[in-house]
Amino acid sequence: MHTKALIGVSVFAVSIAFSPVANAQLDEIVVTAQKREQSLQQVPIAVSTVDSDYIESRNITDIKSLATLAPNLKIENTPGNTTAAQISIRGGVTINPALTWEPTVGIYLNGAYIGKTQGAIFDVADIERLEVLRGPQGTLYGRNTLAGAINVITAKPTEEFGGKAKFGFGNYNQRLAKASVNFGQIGPVRAKVSGMIETRDGIVNGIENPFPGVFAAGPLSTDEFENLDKKSLMVALSSDITENLSVDYTFDISDSDTNSTFSQLISVSPGNIFDPASPFYVGFPGAPGQFFGFPLDLYVSPDRQFDVSADGETFEQSRIEGHNLTFSLETDVGTLKSITSKRFMSWDDSLDLDGSPLPLAQTQRLSSYDSFSQEIQLTGSMGQVNYVLGAYYFLDDGDTTNPQNFFGGASVFDSRYAFETDAIAAYGQVDVAVTDALTVSGGLRYTEEEKSIDRANLAVTFMGLPPNTFFVPAGTTAETKFDNLSPHVTLSYQAADNVNVYAKYSKGFKSGGFNGEAGSVVETVRPYDSEIVDSFEIGAKTRFADNRVQLNGAVFFNKHKDMQLSVFTAQGAAASDIRNAGRAQINGFELEGLFQVTDAFLARGSLGILDTEYKEFIEFGMDVADDRAFPHAPKSNFSVGFDWDVAETDFGTVAVSADANHTGEHFLYPYSLTPTAPQNAFTSQVESRTTVDGRIALKDISVGELEVELAVWGRNIFDEEYLANAIDFGPGFGGLTVGYFGEPATYGVTLGTSF
């Protein structure tokens, strides 16, 4: 059995009696977390990784599927979307997916930076390895890795002809076709093409308005929500130009066209405009069963609904293209590498945000984004010294048109913003083996960047104002500069043959900028500062029981300064104010491991614990640190799982795998912890959840010269109903709160082959 599987497990979570089994040992696991290949157990970083066997058995094709890979990692779709991500590591998160916001977790595809979380959930058909680096990675990875980084490494072409294919179908009429073909050596070039198509009917059905006496209700806009229509393609070329010089090129494209996740109305606030007991109620009852105006309360349901009604146009369309060109030159002083990347994104969505057939809240984001990066690296060694040196350049620009329509056209906004970033950096890291057991590492990165914003916000109609009033006049622009110096120091000590301990200090930063969604000129031109974290970490990496058990742990203490927090206002247009709210302390504990029980049975599990506290939270000139929630930071999360080759038969090998994943309750926004506050964190709080995934396969079936596998799989197989995300519009919009539920039980069958 292949044992390079998930590095994320705690043996404490799996209790299996066993007797010694000869040769049942864990394989060495190789990562590139420090820009060079190293054994996972020797790298003084908290890293979780999976290889291609695990990826194939779990049908992982995008980063959303990594949500349970590592302790204190949390990945959710942004509200209403399937291709934009909220990624949290150790309590660090970017809530707002708008293009002018910078991510807190850096995503890298074959060493090239993916600039935004909007559009970050895209399919890659042939992933070789995934790595999650927890904690600040400011020295080697730079800006916007304040909480960590995710490396996606695709498989390179091989010299031999061969390939693999997989076909499948599941409930909700899910269909899957996936293939990868290595064309082998063609003259001086090795070539490979990979692709995938996945479609699925909607999980939620659209129905006509269930309350015919509501006269303002519009006709049904779509008959399904949360469907899938995804296509992806990757072309990879490799060539050894000389004995010392090699080149790799990849082109990837991912296309998604879906109806957005349904915005289900889960609550409205008492005493406000959608409360029939309030004198401000806008439902205006008429004859029995008849309503004029906007009786939104009729459509409230805190439990997940599968038959819903909406009148607003609903879609999400994402197209992403990328080019990556990498040269590697072996020299007398090390490996000199050039990584050039150019990426394009077109991303549009339209959301009915009131969860009803009433024309209350309809918004669109029509976005385009381009980025270019160039990195030069030198990695090498001299005696007891290993080093990494580099220079980096990054340029991006984007724009969003954000039309908004509220209360049946009573408030209509034409909101637009465009931006540009120009950044350079230089970095270096040196590891010195002081003795055979003790290694001292030091690193430093300097970053300098320029940012600009171009903003317009026109109130086409707005109560009490003349038509076509500018909240932010067209041509409102601003520019600013940032710089940062991010060091790190690590002491690592090999206490025994299979015991390594380390202590590390590192600094990370999340770039500052401008608020593209600002509702006023003052908010538009006022930049917010970079967010800084000082992180202290102590960790241990161990193997024991004759190399059958791997147990890795870490304790960390993170001090955040100038935290960037988005406060959704819904005053006029749907907008957010951005504040460097102050300081926070995030402490935590992580444990992960592997247990090779027998040659045929591998167990895994992980545990993450978080303790969060604001030290300062300035809002309207007051420190409200004791009365603000910490977003997307569950106090605990854990997972357990296994891979088991149950039996070998005349037809093939029967294999079973299963994973159980738990996420504790948590808040979604930094709102008040006072339950009676007009906008409080409990309205959008999500409860804890535990989901179970499983798979049974008959593999290694010989059919002529083909190897065939037949598998039955299920996700969330016990049909856990849970709220994954929400938007609380606040008192300015009647306390309207919409929720976004996780997928119900899905299951299917796949047939795969390799040749």
C-alpha positions, 0 to 999 in steps of 0.5 A: 500500500502506498503510504505517502498520504495525508500528513495530518493526524494524531495517533491519540484519535485512533485506538487500534490494537496491533501486534508488530508486523514486519516491514509495516513502516511509513515511507519518507515524505518529501516537501518543498516548503523551503523552496528545496526538496527536504524530508518533512520530518527535517523541516522546522515548519508546521506542514501538512501534505498529501500525495497523488494517491490520497488526492485520487482516492478523495477526488480532490481537484481544488483547494476547497477539498483541503478544508480538513487536511490540516489542524487549524485550517478552515476553508469556506466558499464566500457567501453565495459563491462556489469559486471564491474562498475564505481561507483561515489558518490559525485564526487569520482570515480575509472575510471579504472576497472583493478584488481590492482585498488581499488574501491572508493565506497565499496560494501558489500553483507550481511556485507561482502566486495566485493573487486573489481569493475571488476565483481561487477555487478552480479545478486542476485535473492532475495534482501531484502534491498539496502542501499547507504551510501553517504560520507566517511565511513572510521570508520565503513567500512574502506578502499576504502569507500572514497566516500561511501558504498553500502549495499546489504542485502538478505532475510533470510529463514523463518520458514514457507514454501512458495515462489514466482516465476516470468516469463517474456519476452520482446523485443530483445527476452528477457526471464526471470525466477526467483524463491525463495522457503522457505523450512521452519523449517527443524529440527534445520535449516531454508532453502531457495533457490533462482535462476534466469535465464535471456537471451536476443538477442543482441541489436546491429547486426553484419554485413559484412564490408560495404566497400568492397574496404577496403582490410585490413578488416577482416571477421565478428567475431560475429553477435550480441553485447550486448546480455544477458545470465545470471544465478544466484543461492543463498542458504541460511541456518539459525539456532538458535543453542541456545537462544543466538546463531544463525548462518546464511550461504549463498552461491551465484553464478552468471554466465554471458556469453555475447558478449561485448558492441560494441565499436562504433567509434565516432571520430578520430582527425584531422591532424592525421593518420586517417585523409585523409587530413593529409600527415600522413594518413594510408588509402592509397587510390587506385582506386576509392572506394578502400583503402589499409592500414587502412582507419578508418575514413570511419567507424566514426559515432557519432550517435548510430548504430544498424548494425555494423561490427567488425573483432576482437573476442568479449566476456565477461565471468564472474563467481562469487562465494561467501560463507558467514558465520555469527555467532551472540551471545547475551551477557550481554555486547551486540551482538557479531558477526563474519562475515567470507567471501570467494569469487572467481571470474573468469572474461575474456573479449575480445574487438575489440576496434577500432569499425571497421572490421580493425585489429587495436586494439584488447585486452583481459583480462583473470583474476582470483581473490580470497578474504577472510575476517574475521570481529568480531563486538560487538554492545551494549549499557550501559545506555546513551551510544551505542557502536560498536567495531570491528576487521577486516582482509582482504586478496586478490590476483589476476592475469590478462593476458592482450594480445594486438594486434595493426595495424594488428600484427605490435605491439603485447604485452604479458602483465601480472600482479599479486598482493596481499593485506594483511590488518588488522584493528581495529575500534570503535564508541561510541554514547553518549546521552548528553541530551534527544535531543543532542547526540555526536558520535565519532569513530576511525579506524586504518588500516595497509596493505601490497601490492605487484605486479608482472609484465611482459610486453613483446613486441612480435613485436613492430615497431623499436624493435627486436622481444620479447623485454621486456618493463617490464622484467618478475619477476619485483616485488615490495612491500610496506606498508600503514597505515591510521587512520580514525576518525569521530565526529558527533553532532546530535540534535533532534530539534523537534519530527520529526526534527533531524539535525546533523553536522559531520566531517569524514575522508576516504581513498582509498588504495594506490598500484601499477600500474599493467598496467605500461609500464615501470619498473619505473612505475611498482615499483613506488607505488602511495599513498593512496587518503585521503578525509576530509569531513564536512557535515551538514544535516537535517532529517524531517517529517511533514504534519501528518507524510505524508511528509519526507524531508531529506537534506545535504550540504557537503564540501569534501577536497581530497588529493593525488587524484589517477587519471588514464591517458590513454597513448596508448603509445605502449601497451594500458596502463595507468599511475597513478598519485597522481595528487594533491588536490581538493575541492568537495562541494555539496547539496542533497535533498530527500524525500517521499510524502504519498499523499493518502493511494494509492499514494506515490510520491518520488524524489531527487536532487543532486548538485556538484561543483568540483575544482582542487586545485592542479594537478601536471603533468610533474612537472607543476600545470595544475589545471585550465586546467583539467576536473573532471571525472564522476561528473555531476553538477546536477542529479535528479529523480522523481517517484511515486507508485499508486494503481489506482483502486481495481477491482473484478480481483485485484488491478491496480497499476502504477509506473513510474520514470524519471531520469536526469543526467547532462553533464559531462566529463569522463577523467581528460584531458585538458579543452583546446579544441585545446589540442591534447588530450582534455576532450571534445572529450569524454564528454557526454551530459545530458540525461533524461530517463523514466521507467514505469510499469502497473500491475494487482496484488493481483489476487487470483487463488486458494491459489496463489496470482498472478500478471501480469505486463507490464514494460518499460525502457527508454520508450521514447528511449533516445539515449545517450552516457554512456561511451567512451575511448579516445586513444589520439594522440598516436593512431590517436585520435581514440575515441570509445563510448558506448551507453546506452540501447534503449527502452526495454519493456516486460511482467511478470507473478508473483506468490506467495504461 
